[in-house]
Amino acid sequence: MRASFFRHSLLSRGGDKMVVAHANHLVSKGHEVNIITALFDTVFILDPRIKLIKLPSKNILSTIMIALKSKIGSDLVVADIIPMACFLFPQSRRRVVYYAQDYDESYYTSVLLKGLVRSFYRIGLSLFRIPTIAVSRPLADLLTKRFNARVAVAENGVDTGVFYPDPDQVLITAKDGRRALLLLSRSDHRKGFDIAQDVVKRLSVAHVDAFEVWTVGEPCDGLFPDIVHRDFGYVGEERLRQVMSSADIFFYPSRHEGFPLMPLESLACGCPVVTSDAVPYGRGEPSMKVTAIGDADAMTTILSELLAAAGLLTELRSSCSGVAARYNITECKRQFERLLVQNFGEVGCE
């Protein structure tokens, strides 16, 4: 089978990680794989057998227009934003798969843009009947209910061969008895970094000497001036494992998710998580404290209790690994391949 992943960018986000994982798995199973993208700047490692094709576009609109004109010589094309899937559909012999990593309408706050994206969903999923692979059951249910989508599920998973408890003693010592609160720094409104900043400011009033802030992701040095702050920036998986293993709490106040990887990776490293209802696997897990989306008061209260109770953190840490073990990256990759072959396996497969 010849498969192409068509994207505007391949960066260092969770969705990019899953694309790389699936592409690497497919090529390891003997399939031919292309990644077609305009922007390529990632910490994730591509199998050298994957062909990387760079597009000449400078923005996502021009990439979408290229998709409208491109005739891709593959048995199937995987697109993970719905406008791209719609534009690729007529030019790719209708052999397009929409890889739904989130509900695209959630990316926007403009009513006009939300309506436009919803129109693409109606065209792509209701009219064209583009087969869809969703990363979670709640996301699949949403697409089925709203658009009668042809959707199957390949839940995201964590690689416990990469993410496991591996504390860095230098970081542990540098904390000097403080608790480390780990945050994802991301300007995307959905990820709730502004909520995290607000909650940290509140915590600093009563607990300024009890904790420090660690951030990974987009550089944000200087955003926490009155608190000890270590900004790690974008890091590879090995360093992320060490950071997560050395942190005491991963605070992830997201507003919207398909199926986020970082909370699972944190749990696999033995670091408890405080998050929101946006995370579909959070409720009922003893190692995860979950609030309503955007409830900064509740988040502040939970974090205050955890910072003040070393025994409670130890108790939460002991139950982390069980959650991560239920979401296995190996089965996720196998399921993704099975679904591609199920839809298009009669073409190009031996």
SERO-4910 file (N, C-alpha, C, O; in steps of 0.05 Angstrom, whole numbers):
BEGIN
 pado doro    nc1    nc2    nc3   cac1   cac2   cac3    cc1    cc2    cc3    oc1    oc2    oc3
  Met    A     17    -24      0      0      0      0     18     25      0     37     26     15
  Arg    A     10     44    -17     25     69    -18      8     91     -5    -14     97    -14
  Ala    A     18    102     17      3    122     33     18    148     35     43    149     38
  Ser    A      3    170     33     15    197     36      0    211     58    -25    212     59
  Phe    A     15    223     76      4    241     97      7    270     86     30    279     82
  Phe    A    -15    284     81    -14    310     70    -21    330     92    -42    329    104
  Arg    A     -2    349     98     -5    367    120      6    395    113     21    398     93
  His    A     -2    414    128     11    440    125     37    441    141     57    452    131
  Ser    A     38    428    164     62    429    181     66    403    196     47    389    202
  Leu    A     91    397    201     98    375    218    118    386    239    141    391    233
  Leu    A    107    391    263    123    405    284    127    386    307    131    362    304
  Ser    A    125    396    332    131    380    355    107    378    374    111    377    399
  Arg    A     83    378    363     59    375    379     50    346    381     61    329    368
  Gly    A     31    341    398     21    314    402     11    302    377     16    278    371
  Gly    A     -5    317    361    -15    307    336      7    300    316      5    280    302
  Asp    A     28    316    316     50    310    298     64    284    307     73    268    290
  Lys    A     66    281    333     79    256    344     64    231    334     76    212    327
  Met    A     37    233    334     22    209    326     24    205    296     25    182    287
  Val    A     26    226    280     30    222    251     57    209    246     59    190    230
  Val    A     78    218    260    104    205    257    103    176    266    115    159    253
  Ala    A     90    171    288     88    143    298     74    125    278     83    103    273
  His    A     52    134    266     37    118    247     53    115    221     54     93    209
  Ala    A     66    136    212     82    135    187    105    115    191    111     99    174
  Asn    A    119    117    214    141     99    219    132     70    221    145     52    211
  His    A    108     65    233     98     38    235     91     27    207     97      4    201
  Leu    A     77     43    191     69     34    165     93     26    147     93      6    134
  Val    A    114     43    148    137     37    131    152     12    142    164     -3    127
  Ser    A    151      8    169    164    -16    180    149    -42    172    161    -63    173
  Lys    A    124    -39    164    108    -62    155    108    -66    125     93    -82    114
  Gly    A    126    -51    111    129    -55     83    113    -37     65    114    -40     41
  His    A     98    -18     77     82      1     60    101     24     52    120     30     65
  Glu    A     94     36     29    109     60     20     95     84     32     70     86     31
  Val    A    111    102     44     99    124     58    112    151     50    137    153     50
  Asn    A     96    171     43    105    198     39     93    216     60     70    212     69
  Ile    A    108    236     69     97    258     84    100    283     67    123    291     61
  Ile    A     78    295     61     77    319     44     70    343     62     48    343     73
  Thr    A     88    362     64     83    384     83     98    409     75    118    408     61
  Ala    A     88    432     83    101    457     77    122    464     98    144    473     91
  Leu    A    116    459    123    134    465    145    143    440    159    126    423    166
  Phe    A    169    437    162    179    413    175    200    422    196    222    430    189
  Asp    A    193    420    221    211    428    243    202    413    268    187    423    284
  Thr    A    212    388    271    202    371    292    225    358    308    247    354    297
  Val    A    220    352    333    239    336    349    235    306    345    252    291    355
  Phe    A    214    298    332    208    270    328    223    259    304    228    273    284
  Ile    A    232    234    306    250    222    286    234    206    266    220    187    273
  Leu    A    238    213    241    225    198    219    243    175    210    267    177    209
  Asp    A    230    152    205    244    130    193    256    139    166    241    152    150
  Pro    A    281    134    160    293    144    135    281    133    110    285    144     88
  Arg    A    265    112    112    251    101     89    227    118     81    216    114     59
  Ile    A    218    136     98    196    154     91    206    176     73    227    188     78
  Lys    A    191    182     52    198    203     34    185    229     43    161    231     45
  Leu    A    201    249     48    191    275     56    190    294     32    210    298     19
  Ile    A    166    304     26    162    321      3    153    349     13    133    351     27
  Lys    A    170    369      7    164    396     17    147    412     -3    152    412    -27
  Leu    A    126    425      8    109    442     -8    119    471     -8    131    479     11
  Pro    A    114    486    -29    124    513    -31    106    534    -17    111    558    -21
  Ser    A     86    526     -2     67    545      9     79    558     34     95    547     48
  Lys    A     69    582     40     78    598     63     57    599     85     63    607    108
  Asn    A     32    592     79     11    593     99     -9    570     94     -8    558     72
  Ile    A    -26    566    113    -44    543    110    -64    546     87    -72    526     75
  Leu    A    -72    570     81    -91    574     59    -78    566     33    -91    553     16
  Ser    A    -53    573     29    -40    565      3    -35    535      2    -36    523    -19
  Thr    A    -31    523     26    -28    493     26    -54    480     18    -54    460      4
  Ile    A    -76    491     29   -103    480     21   -108    483     -9   -119    465    -21
  Met    A    -99    506    -20   -103    509    -49    -86    490    -65    -94    481    -86
  Ile    A    -62    484    -55    -45    464    -68    -59    437    -67    -59    422    -87
  Ala    A    -72    431    -45    -87    406    -42   -108    404    -63   -114    382    -74
  Leu    A   -121    426    -70   -143    426    -89   -133    419   -117   -147    407   -133
  Lys    A   -107    426   -123    -96    422   -149    -79    397   -151    -71    388   -173
  Ser    A    -72    385   -129    -52    363   -129    -64    337   -137    -86    329   -128
  Lys    A    -50    322   -154    -57    295   -161    -36    277   -150    -14    274   -161
  Ile    A    -42    265   -127    -22    250   -112    -23    221   -120    -44    208   -118
  Gly    A      0    211   -129      1    183   -139      3    163   -117     22    147   -117
  Ser    A    -15    163    -98    -15    144    -76    -41    129    -76    -61    138    -87
  Asp    A    -41    106    -62    -66     90    -60    -85    104    -41   -110    101    -43
  Leu    A    -75    119    -22    -92    134     -3    -77    158      7    -52    159      8
  Val    A    -92    179     15    -81    203     26    -94    208     53   -118    208     55
  Val    A    -78    214     73    -88    219    100    -85    249    106    -64    260    104
  Ala    A   -108    261    112   -108    290    119   -120    293    147   -140    279    153
  Asp    A   -109    311    163   -120    313    190   -132    340    196   -137    347    220
  Ile    A   -139    356    176   -158    378    179   -179    375    158   -173    367    135
  Ile    A   -204    381    165   -226    374    148   -226    389    121   -233    378    101
  Pro    A   -218    415    120   -217    428     94   -197    415     75   -203    412     51
  Met    A   -175    406     86   -155    393     69   -166    367     58   -162    361     34
  Ala    A   -180    352     75   -192    327     65   -212    332     43   -212    317     23
  Cys    A   -228    353     46   -248    359     25   -235    367     -1   -243    358    -23
  Phe    A   -214    383      0   -200    392    -25   -184    370    -38   -181    369    -62
  Leu    A   -174    351    -22   -159    329    -33   -177    308    -46   -169    293    -64
  Phe    A   -202    307    -37   -220    285    -45   -224    282    -75   -220    260    -85
  Pro    A   -230    304    -90   -235    300   -119   -209    295   -134   -210    283   -156
  Gln    A   -186    303   -124   -161    300   -139   -146    274   -132   -127    267   -146
  Ser    A   -155    260   -112   -141    236   -103   -157    211   -108   -156    192    -92
  Arg    A   -173    211   -129   -189    188   -136   -207    179   -113   -214    156   -109
  Arg    A   -214    199    -97   -232    195    -74   -219    176    -53   -234    165    -37
  Arg    A   -194    172    -54   -180    155    -35   -167    172    -13   -143    173    -10
  Val    A   -185    184      3   -177    202     24   -187    192     51   -210    182     52
  Val    A   -171    193     71   -179    187     98   -176    213    115   -155    226    114
  Tyr    A   -196    220    130   -194    242    149   -186    230    176   -200    215    188
  Tyr    A   -162    239    185   -152    230    211   -160    251    231   -146    272    234
  Ala    A   -181    247    246   -193    267    264   -178    266    291   -183    247    307
  Gln    A   -161    285    295   -146    287    321   -160    306    340   -153    306    364
  Asp    A   -178    321    330   -195    339    347   -218    348    329   -219    341    306
  Tyr    A   -237    362    341   -258    374    325   -249    401    316   -246    419    332
  Asp    A   -245    404    289   -231    427    278   -245    454    285   -232    474    286
  Glu    A   -271    453    289   -285    478    295   -275    490    321   -277    514    325
  Ser    A   -264    473    339   -255    483    365   -230    501    362   -222    514    382
  Tyr    A   -217    501    339   -193    517    336   -199    547    335   -181    563    339
  Tyr    A   -224    554    330   -230    581    324   -250    593    344   -266    579    355
  Thr    A   -248    619    348   -268    633    365   -287    649    348   -309    656    357
  Ser    A   -280    655    323   -298    670    305   -322    654    297   -319    631    288
  Val    A   -345    666    299   -370    652    291   -369    646    261   -378    624    253
  Leu    A   -359    664    246   -357    660    217   -339    636    210   -347    619    193
  Leu    A   -316    635    222   -297    613    216   -309    586    227   -305    566    214
  Lys    A   -321    587    250   -334    563    260   -355    552    240   -356    528    235
  Gly    A   -371    570    230   -392    562    210   -380    551    185   -390    532    173
  Leu    A   -358    564    176   -344    554    152   -333    526    155   -336    509    138
  Val    A   -320    521    179   -309    495    184   -332    474    186   -329    452    176
  Arg    A   -354    482    198   -376    463    201   -387    456    173   -396    433    168
  Ser    A   -386    475    155   -395    470    127   -377    449    114   -386    432    100
  Phe    A   -351    451    119   -332    431    108   -338    404    120   -336    384    105
  Tyr    A   -345    403    145   -352    377    157   -377    365    143   -378    341    137
  Arg    A   -396    382    137   -420    372    124   -414    361     96   -424    341     87
  Ile    A   -397    376     82   -389    368     55   -372    342     56   -378    323     42
  Gly    A   -352    342     73   -333    320     74   -345    294     85   -342    273     74
  Leu    A   -359    297    108   -368    273    122   -396    264    115   -402    241    113
  Ser    A   -414    284    110   -441    277    104   -446    273     74   -459    254     66
  Leu    A   -434    290     57   -438    289     28   -418    270     15   -425    251      1
  Phe    A   -392    275     18   -371    258      6   -368    231     20   -358    212      8
  Arg    A   -376    229     45   -374    205     61   -345    196     63   -339    172     60
  Ile    A   -327    215     68   -299    209     71   -295    191     96   -304    199    118
  Pro    A   -282    168     93   -278    151    117   -260    166    137   -241    179    129
  Thr    A   -267    162    162   -254    178    183   -243    159    205   -256    140    213
  Ile    A   -219    166    214   -207    152    237   -205    173    259   -190    193    256
  Ala    A   -218    168    282   -218    187    304   -200    176    326   -197    152    329
  Val    A   -188    195    341   -168    186    362   -182    180    389   -168    171    407
  Ser    A   -208    184    391   -222    177    416   -251    170    410   -262    179    389
  Arg    A   -263    155    427   -292    148    424   -310    173    427   -328    176    411
  Pro    A   -305    191    446   -322    215    447   -321    232    422   -342    242    413
  Leu    A   -298    234    410   -295    249    385   -310    235    362   -324    247    346
  Ala    A   -307    208    361   -322    193    341   -352    196    344   -366    199    324
  Asp    A   -361    195    369   -390    198    374   -400    226    365   -422    228    354
  Leu    A   -384    247    370   -392    274    362   -395    275    332   -414    286    322
  Leu    A   -375    264    317   -376    266    288   -399    249    276   -411    256    256
  Thr    A   -405    227    289   -427    210    280   -454    224    285   -471    224    268
  Lys    A   -457    236    309   -482    249    316   -487    273    298   -510    277    289
  Arg    A   -467    290    294   -471    315    279   -472    311    249   -486    325    235
  Phe    A   -456    292    239   -452    290    210   -456    262    198   -451    258    175
  Asn    A   -466    244    215   -470    216    206   -445    205    192   -446    193    171
  Ala    A   -422    210    205   -396    203    193   -391    173    192   -401    158    209
  Arg    A   -376    165    172   -365    138    171   -339    138    188   -318    144    177
  Val    A   -341    132    213   -319    136    231   -313    112    247   -331     98    258
  Ala    A   -287    106    250   -277     85    267   -257     97    286   -249    120    282
  Val    A   -248     83    307   -231     94    327   -205     79    329   -204     55    329
  Ala    A   -183     94    330   -157     84    337   -147    103    359   -134    123    354
  Glu    A   -152     95    384   -145    112    407   -115    117    408    -99     98    404
  Asn    A   -108    141    413    -80    148    418    -69    131    441    -84    121    458
  Gly    A    -43    127    441    -30    112    462     -3    123    470      8    140    456
  Val    A      7    113    492     33    122    502     53     99    498     47     76    502
  Asp    A     78    107    491     99     87    489    113     84    515    130    101    523
  Thr    A    107     63    530    119     59    557    147     49    555    161     47    575
  Gly    A    157     44    531    185     40    527    201     65    526    226     65    529
  Val    A    187     87    522    200    114    521    193    130    546    211    143    557
  Phe    A    168    127    556    159    142    579    156    123    603    138    106    603
  Tyr    A    173    127    623    173    111    647    188    128    668    202    147    661
  Pro    A    185    121    694    199    137    715    229    137    711    242    116    711
  Asp    A    240    161    707    269    164    702    278    192    712    285    209    696
  Pro    A    276    196    738    282    223    749    312    231    745    330    214    746
  Asp    A    315    257    740    341    269    737    350    280    764    337    298    774
  Gln    A    370    268    776    378    277    803    387    305    804    385    318    825
  Val    A    398    316    782    406    344    782    381    362    785    381    381    800
  Leu    A    359    355    771    334    370    774    322    366    801    312    386    813
  Ile    A    323    342    812    312    337    838    326    354    859    314    366    877
  Thr    A    352    355    858    368    370    877    363    400    874    362    415    894
  Ala    A    360    409    849    357    438    843    330    448    855    327    472    859
  Lys    A    311    430    859    285    439    870    288    449    899    272    465    908
  Asp    A    308    439    913    314    449    940    290    447    958    284    465    974
  Gly    A    276    424    956    252    419    973    226    430    963    205    424    975
  Arg    A    227    446    941    202    456    930    188    435    912    201    416    903
  Arg    A    162    438    908    148    421    889    150    433    861    148    458    858
  Ala    A    153    417    841    155    427    814    128    423    800    118    401    797
  Leu    A    117    445    791     92    445    776     99    448    746    108    469    738
  Leu    A     94    427    731    101    426    703     77    436    686     55    427    690
  Leu    A     82    454    666     62    464    648     70    461    619     94    461    613
  Leu    A     51    458    602     56    460    573     52    489    565     30    500    568
  Ser    A     73    501    553     71    528    543     63    527    514     78    518    497
  Arg    A     39    537    508     29    536    481     10    559    477     -8    563    493
  Ser    A     13    574    456     -4    598    451    -32    590    441    -50    607    442
  Asp    A    -36    566    432    -62    557    424    -82    560    447    -78    548    469
  His    A   -103    575    443   -123    581    464   -134    556    476   -141    555    499
  Arg    A   -137    535    460   -149    510    469   -134    497    492   -145    484    509
  Lys    A   -107    502    493    -91    488    513    -91    501    540    -82    489    560
  Gly    A   -103    525    542   -107    537    569    -83    547    583    -83    548    608
  Phe    A    -62    555    569    -38    565    582    -44    591    597    -32    596    618
  Asp    A    -63    606    587    -71    631    601    -84    624    628    -81    638    648
  Ile    A    -99    602    629   -111    593    654    -89    584    673    -90    591    697
  Ala    A    -69    570    663    -47    561    680    -33    585    692    -26    584    716
  Gln    A    -28    606    677    -15    630    687    -31    643    710    -21    651    730
  Asp    A    -58    644    705    -75    656    726    -74    639    752    -72    651    773
  Val    A    -76    613    749    -75    596    773    -49    598    787    -48    599    812
  Val    A    -27    598    773      0    600    785      2    627    801     13    627    822
  Lys    A     -9    648    789     -8    674    803    -24    672    829    -15    683    850
  Arg    A    -46    658    829    -62    655    854    -47    638    874    -46    645    898
  Leu    A    -35    617    865    -20    599    883      4    614    896     10    608    919
  Ser    A     16    632    881     40    645    891     34    662    916     52    668    931
  Val    A      9    670    919      2    687    942      6    672    968     17    683    987
  Ala    A     -2    646    969      0    631    994     22    610    994     30    601   1015
  His    A     33    603    970     52    581    969     78    588    954     91    571    943
  Val    A     85    613    954    107    622    937    133    607    942    149    603    924
  Asp    A    138    599    967    162    584    974    159    554    972    178    539    977
  Ala    A    135    545    966    129    516    966    132    503    939    134    478    937
  Phe    A    132    519    917    133    507    891    149    524    871    155    548    876
  Glu    A    157    512    849    168    526    827    155    517    802    141    496    801
  Val    A    157    532    780    144    526    755    164    517    735    186    529    731
  Trp    A    158    494    721    173    484    699    155    486    674    132    480    675
  Thr    A    167    494    652    151    495    627    166    480    605    190    482    603
  Val    A    150    467    588    161    455    563    143    465    540    120    471    545
  Gly    A    154    467    517    139    477    494    150    504    484    174    508    482
  Glu    A    132    522    477    140    548    466    156    563    488    148    563    511
  Pro    A    177    577    480    193    592    500    176    612    514    160    627    502
  Cys    A    178    613    541    162    632    557    178    643    580    167    649    601
  Asp    A    204    646    577    221    656    598    211    685    605    206    701    588
  Gly    A    209    690    631    201    716    641    171    719    647    163    740    656
  Leu    A    155    698    642    126    700    647    119    695    676     96    701    684
  Phe    A    137    685    692    132    680    720    154    693    737    170    680    749
  Pro    A    154    720    737    177    735    748    181    732    778    203    735    788
  Asp    A    160    726    793    163    724    823    166    696    833    164    691    857
  Ile    A    169    677    815    171    648    822    195    636    809    202    644    787
  Val    A    207    617    822    228    602    809    217    588    784    198    573    786
  His    A    229    593    761    217    584    736    240    572    719    260    585    714
  Arg    A    236    547    710    255    534    692    241    529    666    222    513    665
  Asp    A    250    542    645    238    539    618    255    521    601    277    528    593
  Phe    A    245    497    596    260    477    581    256    479    551    272    468    536
  Gly    A    236    494    542    231    496    513    221    470    501    212    452    516
  Tyr    A    225    467    475    218    442    462    240    422    468    264    428    464
  Val    A    233    399    477    253    378    484    245    352    470    222    347    464
  Gly    A    266    336    466    261    309    455    248    291    476    246    299    499
  Glu    A    241    267    468    226    250    486    242    241    510    231    238    532
  Glu    A    268    236    506    284    227    528    286    249    550    283    243    574
  Arg    A    290    274    542    291    295    561    264    300    573    261    306    597
  Leu    A    242    298    557    215    302    568    209    281    589    197    287    610
  Arg    A    218    256    584    215    235    605    228    243    631    216    239    652
  Gln    A    252    253    629    267    261    654    253    284    668    251    284    693
  Val    A    244    303    653    230    326    665    204    318    678    199    325    701
  Met    A    188    302    664    163    292    676    168    275    701    153    276    720
  Ser    A    188    258    699    194    241    722    204    256    746    201    247    769
  Ser    A    215    280    742    226    296    763    206    316    774    210    327    796
  Ala    A    185    322    758    164    341    767    146    327    788    146    302    790
  Asp    A    131    343    803    113    333    823     84    332    813     68    315    821
  Ile    A     77    351    796     49    353    786     51    363    757     66    382    751
  Phe    A     36    351    739     33    362    712      6    376    711    -15    363    714
  Phe    A      6    402    707    -19    418    707    -26    424    678    -11    438    664
  Tyr    A    -49    414    670    -57    415    641    -86    424    639   -104    408    636
  Pro    A    -91    451    641   -119    461    642   -131    465    614   -140    487    608
  Ser    A   -131    445    598   -139    447    570   -169    454    568   -185    446    585
  Arg    A   -176    468    547   -204    474    541   -217    455    522   -241    451    522
  His    A   -201    442    505   -212    424    484   -191    404    475   -168    412    471
  Glu    A   -198    379    473   -179    358    465   -193    337    448   -218    333    450
  Gly    A   -178    324    431   -186    299    419   -179    276    437   -196    262    448
  Phe    A   -153    272    440   -142    252    459   -114    260    464    -96    252    450
  Pro    A   -108    276    485    -82    287    490    -62    266    499    -68    248    515
  Leu    A    -37    269    490    -16    250    497     -2    258    523      6    240    539
  Met    A      2    284    528     20    292    550     10    283    577     27    275    593
  Pro    A    -16    284    583    -24    273    609    -17    243    613     -9    235    634
  Leu    A    -21    227    591    -14    199    593     16    195    596     25    179    612
  Glu    A     32    211    582     61    209    584     70    216    612     88    204    623
  Ser    A     58    237    623     64    245    651     58    222    670     74    216    688
  Leu    A     35    210    667     27    188    685     47    164    682     54    152    702
  Ala    A     55    159    657     73    137    653    100    142    667    114    123    674
  Cys    A    107    167    670    131    175    684    127    177    714    146    184    729
  Gly    A    103    172    724     98    173    753     91    200    763     94    205    787
  Cys    A     83    218    745     76    246    754     46    250    753     34    249    731
  Pro    A     33    255    776      3    259    776     -5    283    759     11    301    754
  Val    A    -30    284    751    -40    304    733    -64    318    745    -82    306    757
  Val    A    -64    345    742    -88    361    748    -96    373    721    -81    386    708
  Thr    A   -122    367    713   -131    375    687   -160    382    687   -172    386    708
  Ser    A   -172    382    663   -200    390    660   -216    368    647   -205    348    638
  Asp    A   -242    372    646   -260    353    632   -254    350    603   -265    331    590
  Ala    A   -238    367    591   -231    364    563   -216    338    557   -217    328    535
  Val    A   -202    328    577   -187    303    574   -206    279    577   -217    275    598
  Pro    A   -210    263    556   -232    244    556   -228    220    574   -247    206    580
  Tyr    A   -204    216    584   -199    192    601   -193    200    630   -183    184    646
  Gly    A   -199    225    638   -191    235    664   -209    228    687   -199    220    709
  Arg    A   -235    229    684   -253    225    706   -251    197    718   -251    177    703
  Gly    A   -251    195    744   -250    169    757   -223    157    761   -220    136    773
  Glu    A   -202    170    750   -175    160    753   -162    172    779   -161    196    781
  Pro    A   -153    155    797   -143    165    822   -118    183    820   -113    200    837
  Ser    A   -103    179    799    -78    194    795    -83    220    780    -64    235    774
  Met    A   -108    226    773   -115    250    759   -137    265    774   -157    254    782
  Lys    A   -132    291    779   -152    308    791   -164    325    769   -150    339    754
  Val    A   -191    324    766   -204    336    743   -225    356    752   -240    351    770
  Thr    A   -225    379    738   -245    400    744   -261    406    719   -255    396    697
  Ala    A   -281    423    722   -295    433    698   -276    450    682   -258    462    693
  Ile    A   -281    451    656   -264    467    638   -265    496    647   -286    508    650
  Gly    A   -241    508    650   -239    536    656   -244    544    685   -245    567    692
  Asp    A   -248    524    703   -254    530    731   -228    535    746   -217    517    760
  Ala    A   -218    559    745   -193    566    757   -194    565    788   -174    558    801
  Asp    A   -217    570    799   -220    568    828   -216    539    838   -201    535    856
  Ala    A   -229    521    824   -226    492    832   -198    483    828   -187    468    844
  Met    A   -186    491    806   -158    483    800   -139    493    822   -121    479    831
  Thr    A   -143    518    830   -126    530    850   -129    515    877   -110    510    891
  Thr    A   -154    508    883   -159    493    908   -145    466    908   -132    459    928
  Ile    A   -148    452    886   -136    425    884   -106    427    886    -93    411    901
  Leu    A    -94    445    871    -65    448    872    -55    457    899    -34    448    908
  Ser    A    -70    474    912    -62    482    939    -61    458    958    -43    456    974
  Glu    A    -82    441    956    -83    417    973    -59    399    967    -48    388    986
  Leu    A    -53    395    942    -31    377    935     -4    388    944     13    373    953
  Leu    A      0    414    941     25    426    949     29    425    979     52    424    989
  Ala    A      7    424    994      9    424   1023      9    396   1035     14    392   1059
  Ala    A      5    375   1019      2    348   1029     20    329   1014     13    317    994
  Ala    A     44    326   1025     64    308   1012     53    279   1010     59    265    990
  Gly    A     39    271   1031     29    243   1031      9    239   1009      8    217    997
  Leu    A     -8    259   1003    -28    256    981    -14    253    954    -23    237    937
  Leu    A      7    269    950     21    267    925     34    240    921     34    228    900
  Thr    A     45    229    943     57    203    942     36    181    935     42    163    920
  Glu    A     13    184    947     -9    166    941    -18    167    912    -22    146    900
  Leu    A    -20    191    901    -28    194    873     -6    182    855    -12    169    835
  Arg    A     19    187    862     41    178    845     41    147    843     48    136    822
  Ser    A     33    133    864     33    104    864     13     92    845     15     69    838
  Ser    A     -8    107    837    -28     96    819    -26    106    790    -43    100    774
  Cys    A     -4    120    784     -1    131    757      2    111    735    -11    113    714
  Ser    A     18     91    739     26     73    718      2     57    707      2     50    683
  Gly    A    -18     51    724    -40     35    715    -56     48    693    -66     35    675
  Val    A    -59     75    694    -74     89    674    -59     88    647    -71     81    626
  Ala    A    -34     94    647    -18     94    622    -18     67    609    -18     64    585
  Ala    A    -17     46    625    -15     18    614    -40     11    598    -38     -7    581
  Arg    A    -63     24    603    -87     17    588    -88     29    560   -105     21    544
  Tyr    A    -70     48    555    -70     60    528    -43     56    515    -24     71    520
  Asn    A    -41     35    500    -16     25    490    -11     34    461    -28     31    444
  Ile    A     12     46    456     18     57    429     20     35    409     13     40    385
  Thr    A     28     11    416     31    -10    397      4    -18    385      1    -21    361
  Glu    A    -16    -22    402    -43    -29    393    -55     -6    377    -69    -10    357
  Cys    A    -49     19    385    -59     42    370    -49     41    341    -64     46    322
  Lys    A    -23     37    337    -11     36    310    -22     13    294    -28     16    270
  Arg    A    -26    -10    306    -37    -33    292    -65    -28    283    -73    -34    261
  Gln    A    -81    -15    301   -109     -9    294   -110     11    271   -127      8    253
  Phe    A    -93     31    271    -93     51    250    -87     37    223   -100     43    203
  Glu    A    -67     20    223    -60      6    198    -83    -12    189    -90    -13    166
  Arg    A    -96    -26    208   -119    -43    201   -141    -27    188   -153    -36    168
  Leu    A   -146     -4    199   -168     13    188   -161     23    160   -179     25    143
  Leu    A   -136     30    155   -128     39    128   -131     16    108   -142     19     86
  Val    A   -122     -8    116   -123    -31     98   -152    -39     93   -160    -47     71
  Gln    A   -168    -36    114   -197    -43    112   -211    -26     91   -228    -35     76
  Asn    A   -203      0     89   -215     18     70   -203     17     43   -216     20     22
  Phe    A   -176     13     42   -162     16     17   -142     -6     11   -126     -5     -8
  Gly    A   -143    -27     27   -123    -48     25   -122    -64     -1   -103    -77     -7
  Glu    A   -145    -63    -16   -145    -77    -41   -128    -65    -62   -123    -77    -83
  Val    A   -118    -40    -57   -102    -26    -77    -73    -26    -67    -68    -15    -45
  Gly    A    -55    -36    -82    -26    -34    -76    -16    -52    -55      7    -51    -48
  Cys    A    -33    -70    -43    -24    -88    -22    -16   -114    -34    -27   -123    -53
  Glu    A      4   -127    -22     12   -153    -30     -2   -174    -14      2   -198    -19
***
